[in-house]
Amino acid sequence: MTTAMARRTSVTFSKAQPMPDNKPTGQTRLDPAEMTTADAVPNNWVDRYAPASWRPYLRLARADRPIGTWLLLFPCWWSLGLAQLSQGDGYPNIWYLLLFAAGALVMRGAGCAYNDYVDREFDARVARTRSRPIPSGQVSPRAALVFVVCLSLVGLLVLIQFNTLTIVTGIASLALVALYPFMKRFTYWPQFVLGLTFNWGALVGWTAATGSLSMPPLLLYAGCVAWTIGYDTIYAHQDKEDDLMLGLKSTAIRFGKNTKAWLAALFALTTILWTAVALMAGAGIPLLAALAVIAIHFAWQVRTLDTSDSDNCLERFRANRTVGLIFFAGILAEFAFAGFTLPGG
């Protein structure tokens, strides 16, 4: 596929085009449950297997695009694993890993639904996003807010399984969650606010394991923020023409032709901070080797990025799940290595 063919074509509309209630004789009104989302992977599990009545809400929660859940989850898992590694524990708390997975799933869904509610007027004016559940009429704005509340309550049930400091720390993130969707209207750095919001788990994971905060989780958090600015800048290059047309801002627009230089600096900072945290947690060769592989992966992302090709940008954005898996595999390898080298092990 050529670059020109791969590049997304954008069309704007003055307002959302609601589905008509009546069709001319001989035409069938399309069931909202059968309406796919333009920017989702074709034939995803939601479109193929989910009950018809669930599909609009699963799409609203981005269940058809799980990459965001992974990117929200990894800082929680890394922080928990590093904290327990620093304490000399034999393995990460499996129950906490499962709780964080459930929390990331529902809170990512709540955040996406809230973001779509806030952006519904903008989404209705862009071809790529007007098929999303709210502007397409699959879900009403009021129902979307009810959905956000329901998911948030499930998230609260997950959160209260932890200690008091973790509960307070988790609740404190809600201010950033509420603020983020409005940032692209006012600043070229909404990705920075996204980084602050999306990586709160780097703090929560540590408090869950230790009952306190210290320098390592703060450095991990800072490294994750830099990482998010990087990968979401790549993602934002898909939308920069639409954003300019709608008067919205992003780091993709701010960095422009200097995007690769900015990404190199951000990913270098990420690697340095993550390495510092690993050393402070007492990590050795397994995790440091994993971080070296991550550095090479970052270099690949920057070197091969084509900001004019939407497919290229999306592929490199999604590749950051691999970054998360490598980091967590390195942490697990540390526990395995320690188990093999303990006296009598």
C-alpha positions in Angstrom: 0.0 0.0 0.0 1.4 3.4 -0.9 1.7 6.2 1.5 -1.0 8.1 -0.3 -3.4 5.2 -0.1 -2.6 4.5 3.6 -3.1 8.2 4.6 -6.4 8.7 6.3 -8.8 11.0 4.4 -10.7 13.5 6.7 -14.0 15.0 6.0 -15.7 17.5 8.2 -19.4 18.1 8.8 -21.2 21.0 10.3 -22.9 18.8 12.9 -23.5 15.1 13.6 -25.8 13.4 11.2 -28.2 11.4 13.3 -29.7 8.2 12.0 -33.1 8.9 10.5 -36.0 7.3 12.3 -37.7 6.5 9.0 -36.3 5.1 5.8 -37.9 5.2 2.4 -39.9 2.2 1.5 -37.8 -0.8 0.7 -34.8 0.3 2.9 -34.0 -1.2 6.3 -33.0 1.0 9.2 -29.5 0.0 10.4 -29.4 -1.4 13.9 -27.0 0.7 16.1 -25.5 -2.6 17.4 -24.4 -3.4 13.8 -22.6 -0.1 13.3 -18.9 -0.6 13.5 -16.5 2.1 14.5 -14.3 3.5 11.7 -11.0 3.7 13.8 -11.4 0.2 15.3 -9.6 -2.9 14.0 -11.9 -4.7 11.5 -13.6 -7.9 12.7 -12.6 -7.2 16.3 -14.0 -9.4 19.0 -16.7 -6.9 20.0 -18.1 -6.7 16.5 -17.9 -10.5 16.0 -18.9 -12.1 19.4 -20.3 -9.6 21.8 -24.1 -9.6 22.4 -25.8 -7.0 20.2 -27.1 -5.0 23.1 -23.6 -4.7 24.6 -21.8 -3.6 21.5 -22.4 0.2 21.6 -21.2 0.4 25.2 -18.2 -1.9 24.7 -17.3 0.4 21.8 -17.7 3.4 24.0 -15.4 1.8 26.5 -12.9 1.0 23.7 -13.1 -2.7 24.4 -12.6 -3.2 20.7 -9.2 -1.4 21.0 -7.4 -3.0 24.1 -4.1 -1.2 23.6 -5.1 1.6 25.9 -5.9 -0.8 28.7 -2.5 -2.3 28.4 -0.8 1.1 28.5 -2.8 2.1 31.6 -2.1 -1.3 33.3 1.7 -1.6 32.8 2.8 1.2 35.2 0.7 -0.4 37.9 2.3 -3.8 37.4 5.8 -2.4 37.0 5.5 -0.4 40.2 4.1 -3.2 42.2 6.8 -5.6 40.9 9.7 -3.2 41.5 8.4 -2.3 45.0 8.2 -6.0 46.0 11.6 -6.6 44.4 13.1 -3.8 46.6 11.6 -5.5 49.6 13.1 -8.9 48.8 9.7 -10.6 48.2 9.8 -13.8 46.3 7.2 -12.9 43.6 4.7 -10.1 42.9 1.3 -10.3 44.7 -0.9 -12.2 42.2 -4.1 -10.9 43.8 -2.9 -7.3 43.4 -1.9 -8.0 39.8 -5.4 -9.2 39.0 -7.0 -6.3 40.9 -4.9 -3.8 38.9 -5.9 -5.6 35.6 -9.6 -5.3 36.5 -9.2 -1.6 37.6 -7.3 -0.7 34.4 -10.1 -2.3 32.3 -13.0 -0.5 33.9 -11.3 2.9 34.5 -9.9 3.0 31.0 -13.5 2.4 29.8 -14.8 5.1 32.0 -12.2 7.6 30.9 -12.8 6.9 27.2 -16.6 7.2 27.6 -16.1 10.5 29.5 -13.7 11.8 26.9 -16.1 10.9 24.1 -18.9 12.7 26.0 -16.8 15.9 26.3 -15.6 15.7 22.6 -18.9 14.6 21.1 -19.3 17.9 19.1 -15.8 17.6 17.7 -16.1 13.9 16.9 -19.3 14.5 15.0 -17.4 16.8 12.6 -14.7 14.3 11.6 -15.2 11.3 9.3 -12.9 9.0 11.4 -14.7 9.7 14.7 -18.3 10.4 13.7 -19.0 6.7 13.7 -18.2 6.5 17.5 -21.2 5.5 19.7 -22.2 9.0 20.8 -22.1 11.0 17.6 -23.5 8.1 15.6 -26.5 7.8 17.9 -25.6 4.3 19.2 -25.5 5.8 22.8 -27.1 9.0 24.0 -24.9 11.5 25.9 -27.0 10.9 29.0 -26.6 7.2 28.8 -22.9 7.6 28.3 -22.6 9.6 31.6 -24.6 6.9 33.4 -22.2 4.3 31.9 -19.2 6.4 33.2 -20.7 6.4 36.7 -21.3 2.7 36.6 -17.8 1.8 35.5 -16.3 4.3 38.1 -18.3 2.5 40.9 -16.8 -0.8 39.8 -13.4 0.9 39.8 -14.0 2.1 43.4 -14.9 -1.4 44.5 -11.5 -2.6 43.1 -9.7 0.3 44.8 -11.1 -0.3 48.3 -9.4 -3.7 48.3 -6.1 -1.9 49.0 -4.7 0.0 51.9 -5.8 3.5 52.9 -2.9 5.4 51.2 -3.5 3.5 48.0 -7.2 4.4 48.1 -6.5 8.1 48.7 -3.8 8.1 46.0 -6.2 6.5 43.5 -9.0 8.9 44.2 -6.7 11.8 43.8 -6.2 10.9 40.1 -9.8 11.8 39.4 -9.0 15.5 39.2 -6.6 14.8 36.3 -9.1 12.4 34.6 -11.8 15.2 34.7 -9.3 17.8 33.4 -7.6 16.0 30.5 -10.3 16.0 27.8 -10.3 19.9 27.8 -6.6 20.4 27.5 -6.3 20.2 23.7 -8.5 23.3 23.6 -6.0 25.4 25.5 -2.5 24.0 25.3 -0.2 22.3 22.8 0.8 19.9 25.6 -2.3 17.8 26.3 -0.1 14.7 26.0 1.7 15.9 29.1 -1.6 16.0 31.1 -2.4 12.6 29.6 0.9 11.3 30.9 0.2 12.6 34.4 -3.2 11.0 34.2 -2.5 7.7 32.5 0.5 6.7 34.6 -0.9 7.3 38.1 -0.6 3.6 38.6 3.2 4.0 39.0 2.4 5.6 42.3 -0.6 3.4 43.2 1.3 0.2 42.6 4.1 1.2 45.0 1.8 2.3 47.8 -0.1 -1.0 47.5 3.0 -3.0 48.1 4.7 -0.7 50.7 2.1 1.5 52.2 4.3 4.5 51.5 5.7 6.7 48.7 9.4 7.3 48.0 11.8 8.4 45.3 11.7 5.3 43.1 8.0 5.5 42.3 8.3 9.2 41.6 11.1 8.6 39.2 9.1 5.7 37.6 6.2 8.1 37.3 8.3 10.8 35.6 9.7 8.2 33.2 6.3 7.0 32.3 5.0 10.5 31.7 7.9 11.1 29.2 7.0 7.7 27.6 3.4 8.7 27.2 4.2 12.1 25.7 6.3 10.2 23.1 3.8 7.4 22.2 0.8 9.7 22.2 2.6 12.3 20.0 3.0 9.4 17.5 -0.7 8.7 17.8 -1.7 12.4 17.5 0.1 12.7 14.1 -2.9 10.7 12.7 -5.2 13.6 13.6 -3.1 16.7 13.1 -4.9 17.9 10.0 -8.3 17.6 11.7 -7.0 19.2 14.9 -5.7 22.2 13.0 -9.0 22.5 11.2 -11.0 22.4 14.4 -8.6 24.7 16.3 -7.4 21.9 18.6 -3.8 21.5 19.8 -1.3 18.7 20.4 2.4 17.9 20.7 2.2 16.5 17.2 1.4 20.0 15.9 3.9 21.6 18.4 6.8 19.4 17.4 6.0 19.4 13.7 9.0 18.5 11.6 11.1 18.2 14.7 9.0 15.3 16.0 11.8 12.7 15.7 14.3 14.8 17.7 11.7 15.3 20.4 10.8 11.6 20.5 14.5 10.7 20.7 14.9 13.0 23.7 11.7 11.8 25.4 12.5 8.1 25.0 16.1 8.7 26.1 14.8 10.4 29.3 12.4 7.5 29.8 15.1 4.9 29.5 17.4 6.8 31.9 14.7 7.2 34.6 13.5 3.6 34.3 17.1 2.4 34.6 17.6 4.5 37.7 14.5 3.1 39.3 15.6 -0.5 38.4 18.9 0.0 40.1 17.3 1.7 43.2 15.0 -1.4 43.5 18.0 -3.7 43.5 17.6 -5.1 40.0 20.4 -6.8 38.2 21.2 -8.2 34.8 17.8 -9.5 33.8 15.9 -6.2 34.1 18.9 -4.1 32.9 19.0 -6.3 29.8 15.3 -5.8 29.3 15.7 -2.1 29.5 18.5 -2.3 26.9 16.2 -4.1 24.5 13.6 -1.4 25.2 16.1 1.3 24.3 16.7 -0.5 20.9 12.9 -0.7 20.4 12.6 3.0 21.0 15.3 3.7 18.5 13.4 1.5 16.0 10.2 3.5 16.6 12.0 6.9 16.0 14.0 5.7 13.0 11.1 4.1 11.1 8.4 6.6 12.0 6.7 8.3 9.1 4.5 11.0 10.5 2.7 11.5 7.1 1.5 7.9 7.1 -1.4 7.1 9.5 -0.9 3.4 9.3 2.8 3.8 10.2 1.9 6.0 13.2 -0.7 3.6 14.5 1.6 0.6 14.2 4.4 2.3 16.2 1.9 3.6 18.8 0.6 0.0 19.3 4.2 -1.3 19.5 4.4 0.3 22.9 2.5 -2.7 24.3 5.7 -4.6 23.4 7.7 -2.1 25.5 5.4 -2.8 28.5 5.7 -6.5 28.1 9.5 -6.5 27.9 9.7 -4.3 31.0 7.4 -6.6 33.0 9.1 -9.7 31.7 12.4 -8.2 33.0 10.9 -7.7 36.4 9.6 -11.3 36.5 13.0 -12.5 35.4 14.5 -10.7 38.4 12.3 -12.7 40.7 13.1 -16.0 38.9 16.8 -15.2 39.0 16.7 -14.4 42.7 14.9 -17.6 43.4 17.6 -19.7 41.6 20.4 -17.9 43.3 19.1 -17.9 46.9 21.0 -20.3 49.3 19.4 -23.7 49.1 17.3 -22.5 46.1 
